[in-house]
């Protein structure tokens, strides 16, 4: 936490310096959690980190205009002689510049808001709950419980995108979509497809 305070004193409030963790071919959405392996000394517990998502080497060099997730380190540990940490996503940000390979200055993005916030949250939550009931996995009760406390559309779309959508191309489309209405509609269509697929499999079983 002291590192966060120090970084805020060195830069304006809208700019924060933090460690960078590079993640290949995976996305961490805000309000989601992820285990991250890294090849250097781990960041400190409770420290803010910028998750640098990359798919190809070009993205390692050029980050202008790219969106990244800033998260907080929940735990650090060793597993199979490698350093790992559990990170919970907090918000999306733009990387302003890298002060070194493993540190950078970022600016938090503002949260998009829907004019039909309450209606959109209600319909999206109900469809997500319907899907969870159908698949009936060990985490179902926990997912349903957590969704009942999410009242902002931006948070709910990120939560569902992280935990429900597995196809990487669709995840990227959702992650990069800034129009919250379009993002919610895309999620509704994907959930509808997934529900129909579950019904189809159960019907043919």
C-alpha atoms as one frame of an Amber mdcrd trajectory, in Angstrom:
protein
   0.000   0.000   0.000   2.924   2.352   0.751   4.142   1.862  -2.813   0.761
   3.029  -4.095   0.880   6.138  -1.872   4.423   6.904  -3.004   3.467   6.588
  -6.676   0.481   8.924  -6.206   2.735  11.528  -4.598   5.219  11.365  -7.476
   2.558  11.690 -10.204  -0.811  13.472 -10.547  -3.795  11.542  -9.189  -4.903
  10.464 -12.651  -1.466   8.928 -13.319  -0.103   6.024 -11.288   3.194   4.157
 -11.573   2.965   0.412 -11.014   4.746  -2.845 -11.833   3.878  -4.481 -15.163
   3.028  -8.181 -15.447   3.088  -9.572 -18.989   0.355 -12.072 -19.843   0.380
 -13.915 -23.171  -2.859 -14.926 -24.914  -5.095 -14.303 -21.913  -7.248 -11.453
 -20.624  -8.045 -10.362 -17.103 -11.264  -8.365 -16.934 -12.031  -5.975 -14.088
 -13.891  -7.858 -11.309 -12.304 -11.131 -12.404  -9.378 -13.023 -10.871  -6.419
 -14.779 -12.445  -3.325 -16.761 -11.495  -0.281 -15.202 -13.177   3.168 -16.739
 -13.513   6.066 -14.327 -13.916   9.800 -14.753 -14.433  11.019 -12.120 -11.958
  10.715 -11.300  -8.279   7.031 -11.184  -7.457   5.223  -7.912  -6.700   4.151
  -7.318  -3.119   0.815  -8.439  -1.728  -1.825  -5.648  -2.008   0.248  -3.860
  -4.661  -1.354  -2.480  -7.808  -0.071  -4.081 -11.032  -0.770  -3.396 -14.685
  -1.586  -6.563 -16.630   0.025  -6.170 -20.055  -2.039  -8.447 -22.331  -0.260
  -9.412 -25.526  -0.941 -11.789 -28.374   1.967 -11.265 -30.772   5.458  -9.710
 -30.429   4.308  -6.522 -32.162   2.052  -5.776 -29.177   5.030  -5.944 -26.829
   6.609  -2.957 -28.569   3.651  -0.754 -29.448   1.057  -0.072 -26.769  -0.308
   3.339 -27.786  -4.109   3.259 -27.683  -4.197  -0.213 -26.113  -6.292  -1.023
 -23.081  -4.927  -2.916 -20.097  -6.319  -4.083 -16.782  -4.978  -2.824 -13.476
  -5.417  -5.235 -10.602  -4.387  -5.802  -7.024  -2.169  -8.684  -5.907  -4.088
 -10.924  -3.514  -1.404 -13.544  -2.838   2.117 -14.431  -3.935   3.536 -17.964
  -3.809   5.867 -20.544  -5.335   4.486 -23.431  -7.381   6.655 -26.003  -9.146
   9.739 -23.811  -8.550   8.110 -20.828 -10.284   6.774 -17.540  -8.965   3.013
 -17.012  -9.143   0.544 -14.447  -7.875  -3.246 -14.208  -7.695  -4.522 -10.922
  -9.097  -8.019  -9.432  -8.930  -8.891  -6.995 -11.723  -9.980  -3.526 -10.610
 -10.264  -1.245 -13.645  -9.063  -0.675 -17.204  -6.330   1.826 -17.975  -4.106
   3.225 -20.692  -0.352   2.795 -20.380   1.182   6.241 -20.784   4.806   5.146
 -20.790   7.109   2.444 -19.491   9.747   3.755 -17.091  11.441   0.349 -17.431
  10.561  -3.045 -18.874   8.708  -3.994 -15.705   7.311  -0.641 -14.549   5.003
   1.854 -16.179   2.775   4.879 -15.658  -0.920   4.377 -16.395  -4.092   6.463
 -16.411  -7.387   4.986 -15.263 -10.235   4.973 -17.782 -13.617   6.421 -16.884
 -16.475   3.931 -16.486 -19.072   3.879 -19.297 -22.678   4.341 -18.194 -25.895
   3.220 -19.898 -28.980   5.432 -20.090 -30.980   2.253 -19.316 -28.630   1.042
 -16.595 -31.158  -0.656 -14.298 -33.058  -2.367 -17.122 -29.878  -3.579 -18.834
 -28.425  -4.934 -15.583 -31.655  -6.774 -14.758 -32.055  -8.498 -18.133 -28.373
  -9.430 -18.390 -28.246 -10.806 -14.850 -31.368 -12.938 -15.422 -29.956 -14.479
 -18.607 -26.602 -15.167 -16.947 -28.356 -16.807 -13.997 -30.420 -18.913 -16.391
 -27.230 -20.170 -18.030 -25.604 -20.942 -14.673 -28.661 -22.923 -13.531 -28.497
 -24.982 -16.720 -24.834 -25.929 -16.591 -24.985 -26.671 -12.828 -21.289 -26.549
 -11.971 -19.781 -26.527  -8.441 -19.266 -22.747  -8.690 -22.880 -22.047  -9.742
 -24.135 -20.899  -6.342 -21.122 -18.642  -5.838 -21.489 -17.022  -9.290 -25.204
 -16.386  -8.766 -24.525 -14.981  -5.298 -21.826 -12.599  -6.532 -23.968 -11.322
  -9.411 -26.759 -10.268  -7.056 -24.466  -7.590  -5.592 -23.439  -6.058  -8.921
 -25.584  -3.035  -9.775 -23.456  -1.279 -12.434 -23.673  -2.453 -16.038 -19.955
  -1.919 -16.671 -19.102  -4.175 -13.721 -21.634  -6.852 -14.638 -20.529  -7.055
 -18.285 -16.907  -7.434 -17.199 -17.785 -10.066 -14.586 -19.809 -12.160 -17.070
 -17.202 -11.724 -19.815 -14.447 -12.982 -17.530 -16.202 -15.978 -15.977 -18.691
 -17.074 -18.659 -17.066 -16.425 -22.056 -14.275 -18.842 -22.990 -13.675 -18.168
 -26.711 -10.662 -15.889 -26.844 -11.726 -13.940 -29.947 -15.079 -13.122 -28.344
 -13.360 -12.181 -25.080 -11.132  -9.748 -26.959 -14.108  -8.191 -28.733 -15.870
  -7.698 -25.424 -12.754  -6.363 -23.724 -12.108  -3.758 -26.420 -15.732  -2.632
 -26.834 -16.163   0.818 -25.288 -19.855   1.213 -26.136 -21.536  -0.313 -23.082
 -24.842  -0.851 -24.922 -23.124  -2.797 -27.709 -21.128  -4.765 -25.152 -24.286
  -5.751 -23.249 -26.066  -6.727 -26.487 -23.119  -8.864 -27.603 -23.139 -10.635
 -24.236 -26.886 -11.229 -24.458 -26.462 -12.830 -27.898 -23.595 -15.023 -26.731
 -25.466 -16.134 -23.612 -28.528 -16.939 -25.724 -26.361 -19.068 -28.052 -24.788
 -20.841 -25.076 -28.188 -21.553 -23.495 -29.488 -23.002 -26.756 -26.357 -25.153
 -27.064 -26.848 -26.553 -23.542 -30.494 -27.384 -24.352 -29.389 -29.047 -27.596
 -26.833 -31.228 -25.829 -29.268 -32.190 -23.086 -31.910 -33.016 -25.682 -29.578
 -35.320 -27.611 -28.187 -37.028 -24.519
